[in-house]
Amino acid sequence: MHSRAWPSGKALTDALIGLPYRVSTEEELALRSQRLDVLIIEQARATSNAAPDQRPDGLEDLAAHNLLSYKAAGQAYDAWALDELSSHYVTYRKLASLRALRQLPAEDDAPITEPRKAYPLLPAEDFRCFAVATRFPRKLVKQLPAGSCQRREKPGLYVLRAGTRAVRLVVLNELRALPHNAPWGLFASDEARRRTALEQYRPRSEVGVHLHNLMAHHILGDGNMAHTFEDMQREALDWLKGYVDKLDPEERLKGLAPEERLKGLDPAMVEAWLAKQHRDH
């Protein structure tokens, strides 16, 4: 939000005359493009009834808006990375608040101009920040005041107290090697942990099949790495066809309504089968 900084800026300009400083007011701070690693937004209706303990550790109680900042094995998660995540939170909270105020869909990426007048922000509790690191960020902990990093109940989960907000720290190399943590484990730096995660990972969508294919290529050197969405769709359909072909015919039809089971069949064939059933019984 803009403040009435112009008069005070002029006063400071005058006060610092003769000193090696330049005073600027209403300075534009937005870069041409600011990219957050991952954003998880709550939808109006869930498409899965997965229990909290079936979600990857750390994501059991997601907020309405969840900002994730990720550093791979070769990148240090330090104080600067944490400051950057805080900056993304401030910018995104303004953006989400303006979208809600103007009733714009969350996926609308059209540029939004911030009004000069004050406007209501969405509640702070609607937002949660996650720092995701492959290894425990010892450098970061040393840069923070003593006691700022608190271990949570489950291995690999911590709470960082920095400024006015708590940040959840997820350390991939320390998480439990359980099936529900496989999406995290695929990106651990320990090869044995990655292999275990790949064995445990069960795709639930086309995206998941594509990810499994990519990680199998990188971790095991198996398979062909898909480069396009069309490749991904083709591989997903091949995987689905292979899975369906292995099912018992009765399993394939389980749960379908009678009309769904009969859809596509030749009516004469159905009538002949019914007549045979009457004769046999």
C-alpha positions as CSV (number, residue, x, y, z in Angstrom):
1,M,0.0,0.0,0.0
2,H,1.2,3.5,-0.8
3,S,1.9,6.0,1.9
4,R,2.0,9.7,1.8
5,A,5.8,9.7,1.7
6,W,6.3,12.7,-0.6
7,P,6.4,15.5,2.1
8,S,8.7,13.5,4.4
9,G,10.9,12.6,1.5
10,K,11.3,16.2,0.6
11,A,12.2,17.0,4.2
12,L,14.8,14.3,4.3
13,T,16.2,15.4,0.9
14,D,16.6,18.9,2.4
15,A,18.1,17.5,5.7
16,L,20.7,15.4,3.9
17,I,22.0,18.1,1.5
18,G,25.7,17.9,1.2
19,L,25.9,14.3,2.2
20,P,26.6,11.4,-0.2
21,Y,23.0,10.1,-0.2
22,R,20.1,10.3,-2.7
23,V,16.5,10.3,-1.4
24,S,13.8,8.7,-3.5
25,T,10.1,8.5,-2.8
26,E,7.5,6.0,-4.0
27,E,10.4,3.8,-5.3
28,E,9.2,1.0,-7.6
29,L,10.5,-2.2,-6.0
30,A,8.9,-4.9,-8.2
31,L,11.3,-6.8,-10.5
32,R,10.2,-7.5,-14.0
33,S,9.4,-11.1,-12.9
34,Q,9.3,-12.6,-9.4
35,R,8.8,-16.3,-9.3
36,L,7.8,-18.3,-6.2
37,D,8.8,-21.9,-6.4
38,V,5.5,-23.5,-5.4
39,L,2.1,-22.1,-4.4
40,I,-0.7,-24.3,-3.0
41,I,-4.1,-22.6,-3.0
42,E,-7.2,-24.1,-1.3
43,Q,-10.0,-24.8,-3.7
44,A,-13.8,-24.5,-3.1
45,R,-14.3,-28.2,-3.3
46,A,-11.7,-31.0,-2.6
47,T,-11.2,-33.7,-5.3
48,S,-9.7,-36.1,-2.8
49,N,-10.8,-37.3,0.6
50,A,-7.2,-38.2,1.7
51,A,-6.8,-38.1,5.5
52,P,-4.2,-35.7,6.9
53,D,-1.9,-38.5,7.9
54,Q,-1.9,-39.7,4.2
55,R,-0.4,-36.4,3.0
56,P,3.3,-35.7,2.9
57,D,4.7,-34.8,6.3
58,G,4.4,-31.0,6.9
59,L,1.4,-30.6,4.6
60,E,-1.2,-32.1,7.0
61,D,-2.9,-28.8,7.8
62,L,-2.5,-26.6,4.9
63,A,-3.8,-23.0,5.0
64,A,-5.8,-21.3,2.3
65,H,-2.6,-20.0,0.7
66,N,0.7,-21.9,1.1
67,L,4.0,-20.5,-0.2
68,L,6.9,-22.9,-0.7
69,S,10.5,-22.0,-1.3
70,Y,12.8,-24.9,-2.3
71,K,16.6,-25.2,-2.3
72,A,18.1,-28.3,-3.9
73,A,21.2,-30.2,-2.5
74,G,23.7,-27.8,-4.1
75,Q,22.0,-24.7,-2.9
76,A,22.2,-23.2,0.6
77,Y,19.0,-22.3,2.4
78,D,20.4,-19.2,4.2
79,A,19.1,-16.0,5.7
80,W,18.8,-14.4,2.3
81,A,16.6,-17.2,1.0
82,L,14.4,-16.8,4.1
83,D,14.2,-13.0,3.6
84,E,13.2,-13.6,0.0
85,L,10.4,-16.0,1.1
86,S,9.1,-13.3,3.5
87,S,9.2,-10.8,0.6
88,H,7.2,-13.2,-1.5
89,Y,4.7,-13.5,1.3
90,V,4.1,-9.8,1.6
91,T,3.8,-9.3,-2.2
92,Y,1.5,-12.4,-2.6
93,R,-0.7,-11.4,0.3
94,K,-1.4,-8.1,-1.3
95,L,-2.0,-9.7,-4.7
96,A,-4.4,-12.4,-3.2
97,S,-6.3,-9.7,-1.3
98,L,-6.8,-7.5,-4.4
99,R,-8.0,-10.6,-6.4
100,A,-10.5,-11.4,-3.6
101,L,-11.6,-7.7,-3.4
102,R,-12.1,-7.5,-7.1
103,Q,-13.6,-11.1,-7.3
104,L,-10.9,-12.3,-9.7
105,P,-10.1,-16.0,-10.0
106,A,-6.9,-17.2,-8.3
107,E,-5.5,-18.3,-11.7
108,D,-6.0,-14.9,-13.3
109,D,-2.4,-13.7,-14.0
110,A,-3.3,-10.4,-15.5
111,P,-1.3,-7.5,-14.1
112,I,-2.9,-5.8,-11.1
113,T,-2.2,-2.2,-10.1
114,E,-2.2,-1.5,-6.4
115,P,-4.5,1.3,-5.4
116,R,-3.1,4.3,-3.6
117,K,-5.8,4.1,-0.9
118,A,-5.8,1.5,1.8
119,Y,-7.6,-1.7,1.2
120,P,-8.4,-4.7,3.4
121,L,-5.9,-7.6,3.5
122,L,-6.9,-11.2,3.8
123,P,-6.2,-12.5,7.3
124,A,-2.6,-13.4,8.1
125,E,-3.7,-16.9,9.3
126,D,-4.8,-17.7,5.7
127,F,-1.2,-17.8,4.7
128,R,1.6,-20.2,5.5
129,C,5.2,-20.2,4.4
130,F,7.3,-23.3,3.9
131,A,11.1,-23.5,3.6
132,V,12.0,-26.8,1.9
133,A,15.7,-27.8,2.0
134,T,17.4,-31.0,1.0
135,R,19.8,-30.9,3.9
136,F,19.5,-29.3,7.3
137,P,20.4,-25.6,6.8
138,R,23.1,-25.2,9.5
139,K,24.2,-21.9,8.1
140,L,20.7,-20.4,8.3
141,V,20.3,-21.5,12.0
142,K,23.6,-19.9,12.9
143,Q,22.4,-16.7,11.2
144,L,19.2,-16.6,13.3
145,P,19.0,-15.6,17.0
146,A,19.4,-18.5,19.4
147,G,16.3,-20.6,19.8
148,S,14.8,-19.5,16.5
149,C,14.7,-23.1,15.2
150,Q,12.4,-25.5,17.0
151,R,12.1,-29.2,16.2
152,R,8.5,-30.6,15.6
153,E,7.2,-34.0,16.5
154,K,8.0,-35.7,13.2
155,P,11.5,-36.1,11.9
156,G,12.6,-33.6,9.3
157,L,10.1,-30.9,10.4
158,Y,11.0,-27.7,12.2
159,V,9.5,-24.2,12.9
160,L,11.7,-21.2,12.2
161,R,10.9,-18.0,14.1
162,A,12.0,-15.1,12.0
163,G,10.4,-11.7,12.3
164,T,6.6,-11.7,13.0
165,R,5.9,-15.0,11.2
166,A,6.7,-18.6,11.8
167,V,8.1,-20.5,8.8
168,R,7.8,-24.3,8.5
169,L,11.1,-25.9,7.6
170,V,11.0,-29.3,5.8
171,V,14.3,-31.1,5.5
172,L,13.9,-33.8,2.8
173,N,16.9,-35.9,3.9
174,E,15.5,-36.4,7.4
175,L,11.8,-37.3,6.6
176,R,10.5,-40.7,7.4
177,A,10.9,-43.1,4.4
178,L,7.2,-43.9,4.2
179,P,4.9,-44.2,1.1
180,H,3.1,-40.9,1.8
181,N,6.5,-39.1,1.9
182,A,7.6,-40.5,-1.5
183,P,6.8,-37.1,-3.3
184,W,9.4,-35.5,-0.9
185,G,11.8,-38.4,-1.0
186,L,12.2,-38.3,-4.8
187,F,14.2,-35.0,-4.3
188,A,16.4,-36.1,-1.4
189,S,20.2,-36.0,-2.0
190,D,20.7,-39.6,-0.6
191,E,20.5,-42.0,-3.4
192,A,19.1,-44.9,-1.3
193,R,16.4,-42.6,-0.1
194,R,15.5,-41.6,-3.6
195,R,15.4,-45.2,-4.8
196,T,13.1,-46.1,-1.9
197,A,10.8,-43.2,-2.7
198,L,10.7,-44.2,-6.4
199,E,9.6,-47.7,-5.4
200,Q,7.0,-46.3,-3.0
201,Y,5.6,-43.6,-5.3
202,R,2.2,-44.3,-6.7
203,P,1.0,-41.9,-9.5
204,R,-2.5,-40.6,-9.0
205,S,-2.8,-38.6,-12.3
206,E,-1.1,-38.0,-15.6
207,V,1.2,-35.5,-14.0
208,G,2.2,-38.2,-11.5
209,V,2.9,-40.7,-14.2
210,H,5.1,-38.1,-16.0
211,L,7.0,-37.4,-12.8
212,H,7.6,-41.1,-12.1
213,N,8.9,-41.5,-15.7
214,L,11.3,-38.5,-15.3
215,M,12.6,-39.6,-11.9
216,A,13.1,-43.2,-13.1
217,H,15.2,-41.8,-15.9
218,H,17.3,-39.6,-13.5
219,I,17.6,-42.0,-10.6
220,L,17.8,-45.4,-12.3
221,G,18.6,-44.4,-15.9
222,D,15.5,-46.3,-17.0
223,G,12.9,-45.4,-19.5
224,N,12.7,-42.5,-22.0
225,M,12.4,-39.1,-20.5
226,A,9.3,-37.3,-21.8
227,H,9.9,-33.8,-23.1
228,T,6.4,-32.7,-24.1
229,F,2.9,-32.7,-22.7
230,E,1.9,-35.0,-25.6
231,D,4.6,-37.4,-24.5
232,M,3.3,-37.3,-21.0
233,Q,-0.3,-37.9,-22.1
234,R,0.7,-40.9,-24.3
235,E,2.8,-42.4,-21.5
236,A,-0.1,-41.9,-19.0
237,L,-2.5,-43.7,-21.4
238,D,-0.1,-46.5,-22.0
239,W,0.4,-46.9,-18.2
240,L,-3.4,-46.8,-17.6
241,K,-4.1,-49.3,-20.4
242,G,-1.5,-51.7,-19.0
243,Y,-3.0,-51.3,-15.5
244,V,-6.6,-52.0,-16.8
245,D,-5.5,-55.0,-18.8
246,K,-4.2,-56.6,-15.6
247,L,-7.5,-56.2,-13.9
248,D,-10.0,-59.0,-13.6
249,P,-13.1,-58.2,-15.8
250,E,-15.3,-58.1,-12.7
251,E,-12.9,-55.7,-11.1
252,R,-13.1,-53.3,-14.1
253,L,-16.9,-53.2,-13.8
254,K,-17.1,-53.0,-10.0
255,G,-19.0,-49.9,-8.8
256,L,-20.6,-49.1,-12.2
257,A,-24.4,-48.7,-12.5
258,P,-26.2,-51.4,-14.6
259,E,-26.8,-48.9,-17.4
260,E,-23.0,-48.1,-17.4
261,R,-22.1,-51.8,-17.6
262,L,-24.4,-52.2,-20.6
263,K,-23.4,-49.1,-22.4
264,G,-21.9,-49.8,-25.9
265,L,-23.1,-53.4,-26.1
266,D,-25.2,-54.6,-29.0
267,P,-28.8,-54.8,-27.9
268,A,-29.3,-58.1,-29.8
269,M,-26.4,-59.6,-27.9
270,V,-27.9,-58.5,-24.5
271,E,-31.3,-60.0,-25.5
272,A,-29.6,-63.3,-26.6
273,W,-27.7,-63.5,-23.3
274,L,-30.9,-62.8,-21.2
275,A,-32.8,-65.5,-23.2
276,K,-30.0,-68.0,-22.5
277,Q,-30.2,-67.1,-18.8
278,H,-33.9,-67.8,-18.7
279,R,-33.4,-71.1,-20.4
280,D,-30.6,-72.2,-18.1
281,H,-32.5,-71.2,-15.0
